[in-house]
Amino acid sequence: MSQRRKNITLLVTWLALVVVTAVVIALQESNDRIDVTRDLFAVEDVNTIDQVVLSGEEVNTLDFVNGNWMLNDKYKADLQRVTVLFAILKQNRIRRKAANKLTAVLDSAFQVGGIKVQFLASGRSVIEFQVLGLNGLTYFSDGNENYVVEIPGYRVDLAGIFELDQGGWRNPLVFDINWANLKEVNMIFPGRPAEAFDVVYRRRLLTIRDTQSVDSTKLTDFLDNVSLLYVKDYLSEKEAIDSGLDTIDLKASIFVSDVGNKQHTLSIYNSSKEEDEVFGWIDSTDYAIFDFNMVRKVLRPKTYFLKK
């Protein structure tokens, strides 16, 4: 084959590739083209919103009351997760309209597992839509069309925050008190009375009752760990029993009292079915799972705090 013919063949091949590439780009742009603004589900000013209602398998309501976000008129909400929720509301953008061939599948999935979300300000609806997580994608629906939604530049599961149950929305901090008003901390180890101790004030300093030589650094670290102890997941009573909480032994109990004599308690059990988790019972009311590596930092016997 002559050089001229080779050049012509290469030119034709190159032109064919250019045409194919152009067609692919055109098709992609066609698929991405939408007839609504990409911020259809976004709200720029979220400061006036004082209520969020998430309705799915269960209904959870977040209300801004006296400077705090409350959950279902009963619990303090997890502020970090509330912050994430509003960040998604502000920053979400439509990536593309869901493929028409998926309409029936998505409509059915929305009915079965979708979450209806309502954001309100003083009782007035600011925006509402449905959310569905499916196959690693997050879909929002306005009731007429389904859209794939994202936060540009981030690969995150946006649907996950909307799908949280009541336990997931609750403040995970165990001892939610003003530590400046701390009066006493009592640590009890069933069957091991010699390891038990009470943290009290003596001459305006925290120390261990009836103990002279206390390592103040270790005691301060202990109190920090107690104050920052948080739940990995809350359990219903049925979930706790199904997990075996009623079949394992009590390992330790912590009692925290403030100057108003309000007392909070945490009972810690040996383990759950997972080696890296332990069970807990908070204020004789709430069952929870804790990360063992976090809990072990507060399971210190009295001898640990003695100066050597």
C-alpha positions in Angstrom: 0.0 0.0 0.0 1.4 3.4 -1.0 2.1 6.0 1.6 -0.6 8.2 0.1 -3.2 5.5 0.5 -2.1 4.9 4.1 -2.5 8.6 4.9 -6.0 8.6 3.4 -7.0 5.5 5.5 -5.7 7.1 8.6 -7.6 10.3 7.9 -10.9 8.4 7.3 -10.4 6.5 10.5 -9.7 9.7 12.5 -12.8 11.3 11.0 -14.9 8.3 12.0 -13.6 8.5 15.5 -14.4 12.2 15.7 -18.0 11.5 14.5 -18.4 8.7 17.0 -17.1 10.8 19.8 -19.4 13.7 18.9 -22.4 11.4 18.8 -21.5 10.0 22.3 -21.1 13.5 23.7 -24.4 14.6 22.2 -26.2 11.6 23.6 -24.7 12.2 27.0 -25.7 15.8 26.9 -29.2 14.7 25.9 -29.4 12.4 28.8 -28.2 15.0 31.2 -30.4 17.8 29.9 -33.3 18.6 32.2 -36.2 21.0 31.9 -35.9 22.3 35.5 -33.2 24.1 37.4 -30.6 21.9 39.0 -31.3 23.5 42.4 -34.9 22.5 42.3 -34.7 20.8 45.7 -32.2 23.2 47.3 -33.0 26.0 49.8 -30.4 28.7 50.1 -31.7 30.3 53.3 -32.4 27.6 55.8 -32.2 29.9 58.9 -36.0 30.3 59.1 -36.7 26.6 59.1 -37.8 25.4 62.5 -39.3 22.0 61.8 -38.5 19.0 59.7 -40.8 16.0 59.3 -39.4 12.7 57.9 -42.1 10.2 57.1 -41.2 6.6 56.2 -41.6 3.4 58.0 -41.7 5.6 61.1 -42.3 9.3 61.4 -39.6 11.5 63.1 -40.1 15.2 63.7 -37.3 17.7 64.5 -38.3 20.9 66.1 -36.1 24.0 67.0 -37.2 24.9 70.5 -35.4 27.4 72.8 -32.2 27.2 70.9 -32.1 23.4 70.7 -33.2 20.9 68.1 -35.6 18.4 69.7 -36.6 15.0 68.4 -40.3 13.9 68.6 -40.9 16.3 71.5 -38.9 14.0 73.8 -35.2 13.8 73.1 -32.4 16.2 72.2 -31.4 15.6 68.5 -27.9 14.9 67.3 -26.8 18.4 66.3 -24.1 17.1 63.9 -26.6 15.1 61.9 -29.0 18.0 61.8 -26.2 20.2 60.5 -25.5 17.6 57.8 -29.2 17.5 56.9 -29.3 21.2 56.3 -26.0 21.2 54.4 -27.6 18.7 52.0 -30.7 20.9 51.7 -28.5 23.9 50.7 -26.0 22.1 48.5 -27.9 19.4 46.6 -28.1 19.6 42.9 -29.9 17.5 40.3 -27.4 15.5 38.3 -29.9 14.2 35.8 -33.5 13.0 35.3 -34.0 9.3 36.0 -34.2 7.2 32.9 -37.7 6.7 31.6 -37.3 3.0 31.6 -36.8 3.1 35.4 -40.0 5.1 36.1 -42.1 2.1 37.1 -39.3 0.6 39.2 -38.6 3.9 41.0 -42.3 4.7 41.6 -42.7 1.3 43.2 -39.5 1.7 45.3 -40.6 5.2 46.5 -43.9 3.7 47.7 -42.2 0.9 49.6 -39.0 2.6 50.9 -39.2 6.3 50.1 -39.0 9.0 52.8 -41.3 12.0 52.5 -39.4 15.1 53.8 -41.1 18.4 54.8 -39.2 21.5 55.8 -41.3 24.1 57.6 -41.0 27.6 59.0 -43.6 28.7 61.5 -45.9 26.0 60.3 -45.6 27.0 56.6 -44.1 24.6 54.1 -40.8 25.8 52.7 -40.2 22.7 50.6 -41.1 19.0 50.5 -40.0 16.1 48.4 -39.4 12.3 48.6 -36.0 10.7 49.0 -34.9 7.2 47.9 -31.5 5.5 48.0 -31.2 2.8 45.4 -28.1 1.0 44.0 -25.7 3.6 45.4 -27.6 6.6 44.0 -29.9 9.1 45.7 -33.2 9.9 44.0 -35.4 12.9 44.9 -39.0 13.1 43.6 -41.3 16.1 43.4 -44.3 13.8 42.9 -44.2 14.0 39.2 -40.6 13.3 38.1 -37.7 11.4 39.7 -34.2 12.8 39.6 -30.7 11.6 40.5 -29.4 14.1 43.1 -25.8 14.8 44.3 -23.6 17.3 45.9 -21.2 18.3 43.1 -17.7 17.2 43.8 -18.6 14.7 46.5 -19.3 11.0 46.4 -21.6 10.6 49.4 -24.8 8.7 50.1 -27.2 11.6 50.5 -30.2 9.3 51.2 -28.6 7.8 54.3 -29.3 10.8 56.5 -33.0 10.9 55.6 -33.3 7.2 56.3 -32.2 7.4 59.9 -34.6 5.9 62.5 -35.4 7.6 65.8 -32.2 6.2 67.5 -30.1 7.6 64.7 -31.5 11.1 65.2 -31.0 11.1 68.9 -28.2 12.9 70.7 -25.6 10.2 71.2 -24.0 11.8 74.3 -24.7 9.6 77.3 -24.2 12.2 80.1 -25.7 15.4 78.6 -25.1 17.6 81.6 -23.4 20.9 82.4 -20.1 19.6 83.7 -19.4 22.8 85.5 -22.3 21.8 87.8 -20.8 18.3 88.5 -21.2 17.1 92.1 -20.1 13.5 92.1 -19.2 10.5 90.0 -19.7 7.0 91.4 -18.1 3.9 89.8 -19.3 0.5 90.9 -18.0 -2.9 89.8 -20.4 -5.7 90.9 -18.6 -8.4 92.9 -15.5 -6.3 93.1 -16.1 -3.7 95.8 -12.3 -2.9 96.2 -12.3 -1.5 92.7 -15.2 0.9 93.2 -14.6 4.6 93.9 -16.3 7.9 94.1 -15.0 11.1 92.5 -15.9 14.1 94.7 -14.8 17.7 95.4 -12.3 18.2 98.2 -11.1 21.8 98.8 -12.5 22.8 95.4 -10.6 20.1 93.6 -11.8 16.8 92.2 -10.4 13.8 93.9 -11.3 10.2 95.0 -13.1 9.9 98.3 -11.0 8.5 101.2 -7.9 8.5 99.0 -4.9 10.7 99.7 -2.5 10.1 96.7 -4.5 10.5 93.5 -2.9 10.9 90.1 -4.8 14.1 89.0 -3.8 13.6 85.3 -5.4 10.2 85.2 -8.5 11.4 87.0 -8.9 14.3 84.6 -8.6 12.0 81.6 -11.1 9.6 83.2 -13.7 12.4 83.7 -13.1 13.6 80.1 -13.7 10.1 78.8 -16.9 9.9 80.9 -18.2 13.3 79.7 -17.5 12.4 76.0 -19.0 8.9 76.2 -21.5 8.4 73.3 -23.8 5.8 72.0 -23.0 3.9 68.8 -26.6 2.9 68.3 -29.8 3.0 70.4 -31.9 -0.2 70.6 -35.5 -0.8 71.3 -36.3 -3.1 74.2 -37.1 -5.9 71.8 -33.9 -5.3 69.8 -31.9 -5.4 73.1 -33.5 -8.7 74.2 -33.1 -10.2 70.7 -29.4 -9.2 70.9 -29.0 -11.1 74.2 -28.8 -8.2 76.7 -30.8 -10.2 79.3 -28.4 -13.1 79.2 -25.1 -11.4 80.0 -23.6 -10.1 83.3 -23.4 -6.5 84.5 -19.8 -5.3 84.2 -20.0 -1.9 85.8 -22.3 1.0 86.6 -21.6 4.8 86.5 -23.6 7.3 88.4 -23.2 11.0 87.6 -24.8 13.6 89.8 -25.0 17.4 89.5 -25.4 20.1 92.2 -29.1 20.0 91.7 -29.0 16.3 92.7 -30.1 15.2 89.3 -28.6 11.8 88.6 -27.7 10.0 85.4 -26.8 6.4 85.2 -25.1 4.0 82.8 -25.0 0.2 83.3 -22.4 -1.5 81.2 -22.6 -5.2 80.3 -19.9 -7.6 79.3 -20.4 -7.7 75.5 -22.7 -8.0 72.6 -22.5 -10.5 69.9 -19.8 -8.4 68.3 -16.4 -8.5 69.9 -15.8 -4.8 69.5 -19.1 -3.7 71.0 -20.7 -3.7 74.5 -24.2 -3.2 75.7 -25.4 -0.3 77.9 -28.5 0.7 79.7 -28.9 4.4 80.2 -31.0 5.9 83.1 -32.7 2.5 83.4 -34.7 3.5 80.3 -32.6 3.4 77.1 -30.8 0.4 75.7 -27.7 1.1 73.5 -24.6 -0.4 71.9 -21.2 1.2 72.6 -17.8 0.9 71.0 -15.7 -1.2 73.3 -12.5 0.8 72.8 -14.4 3.9 74.0 -16.0 2.2 77.0 -12.8 0.5 78.2 -11.3 4.0 78.9 -13.9 4.5 81.7 -13.7 1.0 83.2 -10.8 1.9 85.5 -10.5 0.4 89.0 -9.6 2.6 92.0 -6.0 1.3 92.0 -5.5 2.8 88.5 -5.7 6.3 89.9 -3.3 5.9 92.9 0.1 7.6 92.7 3.0 5.2 92.6 
